Amino acid sequence: MKKVVLVLFAFLFMSVGQAFAYRIQSFSSDAKIVAAMRVLEQAGEQDVFRNLQRYGMRIKFDDLTMVTNGKNAFAVSTYNSYGTRVILINSAYKNAPAEQIACLIAHESFHTGYSADLEEETLATQKEASCWTRLKVASKVYPDSRLTRRLDKLSGLYLASSSGNNLVEQKIASNGFYRSQLGLN
């Protein structure tokens, strides 16, 4: 009897793992994005996957120069011409490490509407920072890039924040771009 229960448990465990892997492939066919999604999966970032699935998001690399401030954008959450949610990651970061792409995906998965407010942008940025804090491999040398510097800065703010002193939110609220985008002026 014990063997039957163990076999059934093993079968169910493997079935769930395969179903979860199938869902990852449904978000993107790009190997680099799939690798980043696997990093998120291994880190147990279920809330990211819940958001991606709930809003039917697809993820791809794209040239963001046509987007407002797109040249400087790391990624955006938007809608395609068919009304489907899509996360566009700046193609300038196509060769970034999977951990960094995973952080961008985590951030954008928290954007759920047509426009963000300070609270949503803060939650998304905190998610990005917490992911980088957890996913960054201490023994790995990351490229000296704008993305690495951003993630390191956000991680530092996230770790130095307290319940009464949210440094991530303060940074967003004082940034000219976000003040304009979020209507804080």
Phi and psi in degrees as a GROMACS rama.xvg file:
@    title "Ramachandran Plot"
@    xaxis  label "Phi"
@    yaxis  label "Psi"
@TYPE xy
-61.9964  -38.1575  LYS-2
-64.0136  -40.5647  LYS-3
-63.178  -44.272  VAL-4
-63.7779  -43.4565  VAL-5
-64.123  -41.1698  LEU-6
-64.141  -44.5198  VAL-7
-62.5515  -42.797  LEU-8
-62.5404  -45.1786  PHE-9
-62.3127  -41.922  ALA-10
-61.952  -46.3334  PHE-11
-62.9526  -42.4782  LEU-12
-60.9207  -45.7575  PHE-13
-68.3669  -36.1214  MET-14
-63.9635  -43.3667  SER-15
-63.9062  -42.9175  VAL-16
-60.8485  -42.0359  GLY-17
-68.5945  -38.0355  GLN-18
-65.0034  -41.0556  ALA-19
-64.8374  -41.2252  PHE-20
-62.9854  -37.5896  ALA-21
-62.8165  -40.3104  TYR-22
-63.277  -36.6014  ARG-23
-59.6614  -45.0986  ILE-24
-63.4244  -24.8067  GLN-25
-75.4348  -16.1538  SER-26
-85.3699  -28.1446  PHE-27
-164.724  150.165  SER-28
-102.68  -3.84456  SER-29
-75.0222  125.508  ASP-30
-60.3183  -37.1109  ALA-31
-67.8656  -40.1451  LYS-32
-69.7257  -40.4922  ILE-33
-61.0229  -40.3564  VAL-34
-62.5755  -40.7272  ALA-35
-65.0742  -38.5959  ALA-36
-64.8351  -36.7242  MET-37
-64.6665  -37.2454  ARG-38
-61.0888  -44.2766  VAL-39
-63.6024  -40.6215  LEU-40
-61.9166  -46.9032  GLU-41
-64.9331  -28.174  GLN-42
-83.5026  -4.40199  ALA-43
74.2432  30.3342  GLY-44
-80.4829  64.2286  GLU-45
-62.0147  -33.5544  GLN-46
-65.0335  -33.1751  ASP-47
-64.8947  -47.2085  VAL-48
-66.0486  -37.1946  PHE-49
-59.7475  -45.4518  ARG-50
-64.4698  -45.3339  ASN-51
-59.4787  -43.8758  LEU-52
-72.1249  -43.4763  GLN-53
-58.6394  -39.687  ARG-54
-100.479  8.76134  TYR-55
57.775  39.0339  GLY-56
-76.3608  140.245  MET-57
-110.912  153.748  ARG-58
-129.32  135.074  ILE-59
-155.773  162.746  LYS-60
-83.5981  144.915  PHE-61
-154.285  156.088  ASP-62
-78.1899  113.191  ASP-63
-96.9833  13.3977  LEU-64
-65.4194  -21.1656  THR-65
-84.681  -11.4552  MET-66
-84.9136  147.433  VAL-67
-52.2233  123.618  THR-68
58.7849  20.5879  ASN-69
-62.9338  -31.6671  GLY-70
-57.3297  -33.5409  LYS-71
-97.6719  -5.59643  ASN-72
-74.2766  141.52  ALA-73
-86.1048  -41.4246  PHE-74
-164.675  159.489  ALA-75
-139.224  151.605  VAL-76
-109.258  124.646  SER-77
-150.615  -167.921  THR-78
-119.395  143.2  TYR-79
-85.1707  -178.249  ASN-80
-66.5866  -13.0013  SER-81
-96.6465  3.54171  TYR-82
81.6577  13.6969  GLY-83
-91.5779  137.881  THR-84
-64.8076  139.562  ARG-85
-145.383  139.995  VAL-86
-102.469  122.476  ILE-87
-107.117  120.346  LEU-88
-100.021  130.926  ILE-89
-53.6333  124.296  ASN-90
-62.8568  -14.7447  SER-91
-62.925  -19.7502  ALA-92
-106.807  18.6658  TYR-93
-59.8354  -30.1082  LYS-94
-98.1864  10.2845  ASN-95
-67.7013  155.212  ALA-96
-59.5296  149.769  PRO-97
-56.5593  -35.7783  ALA-98
-61.8329  -38.0475  GLU-99
-72.0483  -42.4222  GLN-100
-62.6276  -38.4924  ILE-101
-58.8229  -40.1649  ALA-102
-65.2913  -39.1591  CYS-103
-64.7352  -41.8475  LEU-104
-62.6767  -44.7558  ILE-105
-58.6026  -45.6679  ALA-106
-57.958  -55.6311  HIS-107
-66.3554  -25.1821  GLU-108
-66.1943  -19.5491  SER-109
-88.0154  -4.44169  PHE-110
-89.7254  117.977  HIS-111
-116.786  -14.2321  THR-112
-117.08  -168.415  GLY-113
-73.6718  -29.4363  TYR-114
-145.141  153.344  SER-115
-98.8218  158.965  ALA-116
-115.469  179.214  ASP-117
-58.8413  -40.909  LEU-118
-62.9333  -46.4317  GLU-119
-65.9442  -42.8277  GLU-120
-64.1645  -36.9279  GLU-121
-65.9375  -46.5102  THR-122
-60.3922  -43.794  LEU-123
-63.9476  -42.2963  ALA-124
-71.2682  -37.1483  THR-125
-63.4739  -38.4388  GLN-126
-63.5044  -44.1347  LYS-127
-58.7896  -46.5734  GLU-128
-66.1441  -42.5509  ALA-129
-66.4205  -36.8845  SER-130
-62.8905  -46.4101  CYS-131
-62.7475  -39.1395  TRP-132
-60.2666  -38.3118  THR-133
-86.236  -34.5779  ARG-134
-89.7067  -22.8743  LEU-135
-61.6304  125.293  LYS-136
-88.2976  118.367  VAL-137
-58.8193  -35.4191  ALA-138
-85.8756  -3.24195  SER-139
-95.0145  139.782  LYS-140
-94.6775  117.451  VAL-141
-93.5663  151.382  TYR-142
-62.4971  145.855  PRO-143
-79.2238  88.5038  ASP-144
-130.291  167.041  SER-145
-58.4858  -38.1331  ARG-146
-66.8913  -45.2104  LEU-147
-61.5738  -44.2192  THR-148
-62.6072  -40.0499  ARG-149
-62.3338  -49.5801  ARG-150
-62.8146  -40.6984  LEU-151
-63.6271  -42.1919  ASP-152
-63.5124  -48.1292  LYS-153
-61.5108  -40.8092  LEU-154
-61.8067  -42.6882  SER-155
-61.7715  -44.0378  GLY-156
-64.0251  -42.8044  LEU-157
-60.3948  -46.7965  TYR-158
-69.8263  -29.5898  LEU-159
-85.604  -8.90225  ALA-160
-74.6575  158.378  SER-161
-135.925  174.093  SER-162
-60.3029  -31.0272  SER-163
-99.0943  0.506142  GLY-164
-144.948  81.505  ASN-165
-85.8654  97.6734  ASN-166
-68.5587  -29.2757  LEU-167
-65.6429  -48.2464  VAL-168
-61.9164  -41.4431  GLU-169
-61.925  -41.2763  GLN-170
-63.2023  -43.7898  LYS-171
-64.8861  -47.4685  ILE-172
-64.3242  -24.8466  ALA-173
-95.9475  -5.65248  SER-174
-81.5791  127.176  ASN-175
-56.7735  -43.3457  GLY-176
-60.8228  -50.4734  PHE-177
-67.9954  -35.5444  TYR-178
-57.7665  -42.6839  ARG-179
-70.0765  -47.7972  SER-180
-63.3361  -37.4156  GLN-181
-95.4364  1.8809  LEU-182
68.1065  37.0987  GLY-183
-92.8182  -3.42339  LEU-184
